[in-house]
């Protein structure tokens, strides 16, 4: 899972401060040996060759393309090629890593690297998407930086495993998901049928933090992602069998190769107290649900879970599966980054793995309701999809 450590490091770098984008001019020592001045038709149009002849202009090295091997080598670094000139045998690259300067200078085919500009990526001045009521929440984790660069989660498949998606299919905020074929699958593991969009609205509220998309009204964290809407929670009971429906959903995600999974569910006490969990048993790999999450993560899925809303009651700590060793567990803060009292805390006396791993805005969170209005809700259920959206855009 080394790649995920890189993503998590990027999250810390990406969301912690305003960034500077550096522009470097990179000059090469020579041209490509794959082209010849005697065969200009390989890189110039016939009309261009004829015009040179008409004006008695001889071909020279400025006409030969830049060596593609040089460009390929440079693209191994964290850079974006912004411009290239065969006449000057150079390219201009941009990067947020100032240290790239030394790496580029080290190539024996590079004749020089020159800093030609710096741009501060200021979140207030670069807010190209009109998020509406969701603006402050998007900016709280600096997601607007990624969106401004075109990273909206496009092509990343996200599974939302929840209690139901009531109203989602008729809600205008989700129109774009259906128009653009972004809903890739739906399934209810309790009824063993495709979902009917009427079971419960919790999943739709969660989905709005990710995929709702009406400009100037509410734009979610990953409007470009592809979605799988899965139901494992039975709202009519609190029973341990729900954990096994969730395991089914995880296995479905693994078989389908889904990239990213959001679980805004958590279990501690059940209707029949005999089957409830005990805090002392939650070591991070003791329950079958935790084992399933760890296995799905090992197989390449990135799992984001809500920490749970037990912080202010006698349970206090994270619920299952938020306690799982491998999942990325999200607690809740308000928009001023004050920790929400209801947000479950870690259980270090039993599980030494840090929980929660990060926080998102989960207190007084703006979400889209099933009636098509924007309202306020609280819970780690809503901070979790915010971070899921951030991970999707980084992917």
C-alpha positions in Angstrom: 0.0 0.0 0.0 3.0 2.3 -0.5 1.0 4.4 -3.0 -1.5 5.3 -0.4 1.2 6.6 1.9 2.1 8.9 -1.0 -1.5 10.0 -1.3 -1.8 10.7 2.4 1.5 12.7 2.4 0.1 14.7 -0.5 -3.1 15.3 1.5 -1.0 16.9 4.3 1.0 19.0 1.9 -1.9 19.8 -0.3 -4.4 21.0 2.4 -2.0 22.6 4.9 -1.1 25.8 3.2 -1.3 28.0 0.1 1.1 26.7 -2.6 3.5 28.3 -5.0 3.7 27.1 -8.5 7.1 27.4 -10.0 7.7 27.9 -13.8 11.0 26.7 -15.2 12.5 27.1 -18.6 14.4 23.9 -19.5 17.0 24.1 -22.4 18.4 21.1 -24.1 21.9 20.7 -25.5 21.0 19.0 -28.9 18.2 17.8 -31.1 16.8 14.4 -31.9 18.9 12.1 -34.0 15.8 10.4 -35.3 15.2 13.1 -37.9 17.3 14.3 -40.8 17.5 17.6 -42.6 17.5 15.7 -45.8 14.0 14.4 -45.1 12.0 17.4 -43.9 8.7 15.8 -44.9 8.9 13.7 -41.7 8.3 16.8 -39.5 7.1 19.6 -41.8 4.1 19.8 -44.1 4.6 19.7 -47.9 3.3 23.2 -48.1 5.9 24.3 -45.5 8.7 22.5 -47.4 7.7 24.1 -50.7 7.5 27.5 -49.2 11.1 27.2 -47.8 12.1 26.2 -51.3 10.3 29.1 -52.9 11.9 31.6 -50.6 15.3 29.8 -50.8 15.4 29.2 -47.1 17.6 26.3 -46.1 16.5 23.7 -43.5 18.5 23.9 -40.3 18.4 22.4 -36.8 15.7 24.7 -35.6 13.3 22.8 -37.8 14.0 19.5 -36.1 11.6 18.5 -33.3 12.7 18.3 -29.7 14.0 15.0 -28.7 11.0 13.0 -27.3 13.3 10.9 -25.1 14.3 14.1 -23.2 10.7 15.1 -22.6 9.8 11.5 -21.5 12.6 11.5 -19.0 11.6 14.9 -17.6 8.0 13.9 -17.3 9.0 11.3 -14.7 9.1 14.2 -12.2 6.2 15.9 -10.6 5.9 18.5 -13.4 3.4 19.7 -16.0 4.7 20.7 -19.4 3.2 24.1 -20.2 4.9 25.0 -23.4 7.6 23.7 -25.8 9.6 25.3 -28.6 11.6 23.4 -31.2 13.1 26.6 -32.5 14.7 27.3 -29.1 15.1 23.6 -28.2 13.4 24.1 -24.9 10.3 23.5 -22.8 8.6 25.3 -20.0 7.4 23.3 -17.0 5.4 24.0 -13.9 5.6 22.3 -10.5 4.8 22.9 -6.9 8.1 21.4 -5.9 11.0 23.8 -5.9 13.4 20.9 -5.5 12.7 19.8 -9.1 15.2 22.5 -10.2 18.2 20.4 -9.1 16.8 17.2 -10.5 16.3 18.7 -14.0 19.8 20.3 -13.9 21.3 16.9 -13.3 20.4 15.5 -16.7 23.4 15.4 -19.1 21.2 16.4 -22.0 20.0 19.6 -20.2 22.0 22.7 -20.9 20.3 24.9 -18.3 17.3 25.4 -16.1 16.0 28.9 -15.4 13.2 30.0 -13.1 11.0 32.3 -15.1 8.0 32.8 -12.8 6.2 32.0 -9.5 2.4 32.0 -9.0 0.8 31.8 -5.6 -2.2 29.5 -5.8 -4.5 31.7 -3.6 -7.8 30.0 -2.9 -9.8 33.1 -2.9 -8.7 34.3 -6.3 -8.7 30.9 -8.0 -12.2 29.8 -7.0 -13.3 28.9 -10.5 -16.3 26.7 -9.5 -19.2 28.4 -7.9 -19.9 26.1 -4.9 -22.8 28.1 -3.5 -23.6 27.1 0.1 -20.8 24.5 0.0 -18.0 27.0 -0.6 -16.7 27.2 3.0 -16.7 23.4 3.4 -14.8 22.9 0.1 -12.3 25.6 1.1 -11.9 24.1 4.6 -9.9 21.2 3.1 -8.6 23.3 0.2 -10.3 21.1 -2.4 -10.8 24.2 -4.6 -7.1 24.0 -5.4 -7.5 20.6 -7.0 -10.7 21.6 -8.7 -9.1 24.7 -10.2 -6.4 22.4 -11.7 -9.1 20.2 -13.3 -9.0 17.4 -10.6 -12.7 16.7 -9.9 -12.4 12.9 -9.4 -13.1 12.2 -13.0 -12.9 8.5 -13.8 -12.5 7.5 -10.2 -15.1 4.9 -9.1 -16.6 5.5 -5.6 -18.9 3.2 -3.8 -21.2 4.7 -1.2 -22.3 2.0 1.2 -25.2 3.3 3.2 -28.8 3.0 4.4 -30.7 4.2 1.3 -30.8 6.9 -1.3 -34.3 8.2 -1.1 -35.1 10.9 -3.6 -31.7 10.8 -5.3 -33.1 9.7 -8.7 -35.5 12.7 -8.9 -33.4 15.3 -7.2 -32.2 18.0 -9.6 -28.9 18.3 -7.7 -28.0 14.8 -9.0 -29.2 15.3 -12.6 -25.7 15.4 -14.0 -24.8 12.0 -12.5 -27.6 10.4 -14.6 -27.1 12.6 -17.7 -23.4 11.8 -17.8 -23.8 8.1 -16.9 -21.9 8.5 -13.7 -24.1 6.1 -11.7 -22.4 2.8 -12.6 -24.3 0.4 -10.4 -26.8 0.1 -7.6 -27.7 -2.8 -5.2 -29.5 -3.4 -2.0 -27.8 -6.3 -0.1 -30.8 -6.6 2.2 -33.4 -7.2 -0.5 -30.9 -8.6 -3.0 -32.3 -6.2 -5.6 -31.3 -3.0 -7.3 -32.1 0.0 -5.1 -35.5 1.7 -5.4 -34.5 5.2 -4.3 -37.1 5.3 -1.5 -35.6 3.3 1.4 -33.9 6.1 3.4 -32.5 9.5 2.7 -29.2 9.2 4.7 -27.3 7.8 1.8 -28.6 10.6 -0.5 -27.4 13.2 2.0 -24.0 11.6 2.1 -23.9 11.4 -1.7 -24.7 15.1 -2.0 -21.5 16.0 -0.2 -19.7 14.1 -3.0 -21.7 14.4 -6.2 -24.4 17.1 -6.0 -23.8 19.6 -8.7 -25.8 22.8 -9.4 -23.5 25.7 -9.9 -24.0 28.7 -7.6 -26.2 26.6 -5.4 -24.3 23.5 -4.2 -21.3 21.7 -5.8 -19.9 18.6 -4.1 -16.4 17.5 -3.4 -16.1 15.0 -6.4 -18.5 16.0 -9.1 -16.6 14.2 -11.8 -16.4 10.7 -10.1 -18.4 7.6 -11.0 -20.7 6.2 -8.4 -21.9 2.8 -7.1 -24.8 3.2 -4.7 -25.0 0.3 -2.3 -27.4 -0.4 0.6 -26.3 -2.6 3.5 -28.0 -0.9 6.5 -31.5 -2.0 7.6 -33.1 1.1 9.1 -35.8 -1.0 10.7 -33.5 -2.7 13.1 -30.0 -2.6 14.7 -28.8 -6.1 14.2 -25.4 -7.7 13.8 -26.5 -9.2 10.4 -26.1 -5.7 9.0 -22.4 -6.0 9.4 -22.5 -9.1 7.2 -24.5 -7.2 4.5 -21.7 -4.6 4.7 -19.1 -7.4 4.2 -21.1 -8.5 1.1 -20.9 -5.0 -0.2 -17.1 -4.8 0.4 -16.7 -8.1 -1.5 -18.8 -6.7 -4.4 -16.6 -3.6 -4.5 -13.5 -5.8 -4.6 -14.8 -7.9 -7.4 -15.8 -4.8 -9.4 -12.4 -3.2 -8.9 -13.9 -0.1 -7.3 -11.2 2.4 -6.4 -12.7 4.2 -3.3 -15.3 3.3 -0.7 -17.2 5.6 1.6 -18.8 4.0 4.7 -20.9 6.4 6.8 -22.1 3.7 9.1 -20.9 2.4 12.4 -21.9 -0.3 14.9 -21.5 -0.7 18.6 -24.8 -1.6 20.4 -27.5 -3.8 18.9 -31.2 -4.2 19.8 -30.4 -7.5 21.5 -27.7 -6.6 23.9 -26.3 -10.1 23.9 -24.7 -9.5 20.5 -23.4 -5.9 21.1 -19.8 -5.2 20.8 -17.5 -4.4 23.8 -15.0 -1.6 23.6 -12.3 -3.9 24.8 -12.7 -6.3 21.9 -12.1 -3.7 19.2 -8.4 -4.2 18.6 -8.5 -3.2 14.9 -8.7 -6.7 13.5 -10.9 -8.7 15.8 -14.3 -8.6 14.2 -15.1 -10.1 10.9 -16.2 -6.7 9.5 -12.8 -5.2 10.5 -11.0 -8.1 8.9 -13.0 -7.6 5.7 -12.1 -3.9 5.6 -8.5 -4.7 6.1 -8.6 -7.3 3.4 -10.3 -5.0 0.9 -7.7 -2.3 1.7 -4.9 -4.9 1.2 -6.4 -5.7 -2.2 -6.2 -2.1 -3.3 -9.4 -0.3 -2.3 -9.1 2.9 -0.4 -11.7 2.9 2.4 -12.9 6.0 4.2 -15.2 5.6 7.2 -17.0 7.9 9.6 -15.5 7.7 13.1 -19.0 7.5 14.7 -21.1 9.9 16.8 -20.4 8.3 20.2 -18.0 10.9 21.5 -20.4 12.4 24.1 -21.9 9.2 25.4 -20.7 6.2 27.5 -19.3 4.4 24.5 -17.1 7.3 23.6 -14.7 5.7 21.1 -14.8 4.9 17.4 -17.3 2.3 16.2 -17.0 -0.7 13.9 -15.6 -0.6 11.1 -13.9 2.8 12.0 -11.7 0.9 14.4 -10.2 -1.2 11.5 -6.5 -1.0 11.3 -6.3 -0.2 7.6 -9.3 2.1 6.9 -9.0 5.9 6.8 -11.2 7.1 9.7 -12.7 10.6 9.7 -13.8 12.6 12.7 -15.8 15.8 12.7 -15.1 19.5 13.3 -17.1 22.6 12.6 -16.3 25.1 9.9 -13.9 26.9 12.4 -12.0 23.6 12.9 -13.3 23.1 16.4 -13.6 19.4 17.3 -17.3 18.3 17.5 -18.1 16.8 20.9 -20.2 14.0 19.4 -17.3 12.8 17.2 -16.0 9.5 18.4 -12.4 9.4 19.7 -9.7 6.8 19.6 -9.4 3.7 21.8 -5.6 3.6 22.4 -5.7 1.3 25.4 -7.1 -1.4 23.0 -5.9 -0.4 19.6 -2.6 1.5 19.2 -3.5 2.6 15.6 -4.3 6.3 15.5 -8.0 6.9 15.2 -9.5 9.1 13.8 -6.9 9.6 11.1 -8.1 13.1 10.0 -11.2 15.3 10.4 -13.6 17.0 8.0 -16.5 19.4 8.4 -19.2 17.3 10.1 -20.9 19.7 12.5 -23.5 22.0 11.0 -22.7 20.6 7.6 -24.6 21.8 4.5 -26.1 18.8 2.6 -28.8 18.4 0.0 -32.1 17.0 1.3 -34.3 14.6 -0.5 -36.9 17.4 -1.2 -34.3 19.2 -3.3 -33.4 21.9 -0.7 -30.1 22.5 1.0 -30.1 22.1 4.7 -27.9 21.6 7.7 -27.0 18.2 9.3 -24.4 17.1 11.8 -22.5 13.8 12.1 -19.3 12.1 11.1 -21.4 10.7 8.3 -20.9 14.0 6.5 -17.3 14.7 7.3 -16.4 11.2 5.8 -17.6 11.9 2.2 -15.8 15.2 2.2 -12.5 13.5 2.7 -13.6 10.7 0.3 -14.0 13.5 -2.3 -10.6 14.9 -1.5 -9.0 11.4 -1.9 -10.9 10.9 -5.2 -9.5 14.2 -6.6 -6.0 13.3 -5.6 -6.4 9.9 -7.2 
